[in-house]
Amino acid sequence: MLSRIKQLLLLTETDLNSSSVTLLQQSVLRIILSSGLLLVLGIVLHSSWQAYQINAWYIITITSAFYIALLLALYCSSRLLSVSKTLLLVIIFGAGLCMLFFIDNFELSKLGLLFVYTAPLIALLFFNARVTLAVMLLNFIPYLFLLYSKAPINLFNFSITLPATPVYLHSLLFLFFNLCIPLAVMRVFSTLKRNALTLGQQNQLISQSNQLYQDIFNQRSKASLLLTANGDIVKANNKARQVLRSITAEQRHITDLLHTTASTQAAFWQGHDIECMLIADPNIHVLLNHMCTIEQQHHLVQLDDITPLKQLHQKLANNHQKEDLWRNYDDLTNLPNPSFFLQLVKQHSADSGGLMVIIRLCHIKAFNQQHGYHTGDELLAAFASQLKAALPEDVIAARLRGVKFALWRPLS
C-alpha cells in the first residue's frame, strides 16, 4: 500500500533523485491534489447530508463540482501538466469567490477568503514569475474587502451557509496550511537538498579531475601551452615556463614572449612547425607546433627549444644538411639518429676505416619506475650533453634506440 502511494505521489527513490523539473512539479501537484481530495471528500459528504435535510441541492452541486474539478486536475497531472496546474489555481480562486459571495456571514466569509492567499505560492511552484506577480496583484481585491470589512453584493440571492460551516472553514484552512502546502514544500526542499548534495559531489569530482589534469599537464615532458583563439596564454606547464624564461606566462600574450619571421601569419601559433625567437633573448630559438584545438576554441601548442640544433645547423651549413636537419636528429638528446649516423660514418670513412663503440645505459627501466619517465628523459638528455662535451671534435656520437648510443672515430 505504501509503495503504491509513493508511486502515485512520485516519491520513489528514482523520482526523488531525478533532476527533471516536470517530474518535480507533477509530484508536488499530486501531493496537493491528493491531500486536498481527502479533505474536500469529508466536507462534501458531511455538507451534502446537511444540505439534503434542508433540500439545499445547490450546495451539493457546488461542493461536488469542486471535488470533480480536483479529480480532473489529478487525472490531468500525468499527461496534461499545464492543464492540471492551471485548474488547481482556478479551483483556489473559485473556492475563495464562492465563500465571498455565497456565505451570508461576512465574518465567516473573511475567514474562508484567506484561502486565496495561498494562490501566489501555488503560482510560484508551478508557473513563472510573471504569473506569480499577476496573482499577487489579483489578491489585492480580497484584501480590500477584508481591510474595509465590507461584504460584496449577493448577486445570486442564495446562501451556502450551513450549521457546520465554521467547522468546514477552520478545517479547510488548518489542513491546507498545515498539510497540503507543507508536504508540497517539503517535496521541493527534498529535491533541492538532494540536487545540492549531488552537485556538491560532482563539483568535488570535477575539482579532483581538474587538479589531476593540471598535474598531468604540468608534469608533461614536453613544453606545452594552452592558448585562446586570440593568443592569450591560459596555461603554461613548468617545462614551457623554463623554455619561455617566464614564470608569469599565463598573464601574457604569446606575441609578448615569442617573435616569428612569418609576419604574414597573424595567428602563427595555429601553424605547424613555426620557428620563433624569444623576445627577451633572440639567441634562443623555439620550434612551435600546434597540436590540436580543444573545446571552447582553445589551442594546445607544443614548444621545443631548438637552440642547440640551430647551432648544429650553422656547423652543417656547408654540408647541405639544412633541409634534413629536423628529421636527422633525435629531439631528446639532439644527437644524430641512426640513419643520419650511418650517413655521417659513410661520409667520413670513404678513404679509411674507423673505430665504433656501442654504449648501453643500464638500470634505466628501474630508474624510470622509481622517478618517472620525465626524469628518465632528463637523465638521457644530460648524459648526451655531457658525452658530447667530453668527446673530441672528430668523434661522431649518435643515439641508436632507447638507451643505446654509438660513437665513431676515423682511424686516420
Helices and strands as residue ranges (DSSP letters): H 2-8, H 13-17, H 21-53, H 57-76, H 81-102, H 106-113, G 114-118, H 119-126, H 129-138, H 140-148, H 165-175, I 176-180, H 181-218, E 223-227, E 233-236, H 238-244, G 249-251, H 254-257, E 258-260, G 268-270, E 274-278, E 285-293, G 295-297, E 299-305, H 307-315, G 317-319, H 325-328, H 338-348, E 354-360, H 364-371, H 373-390, E 396-401, E 404-410
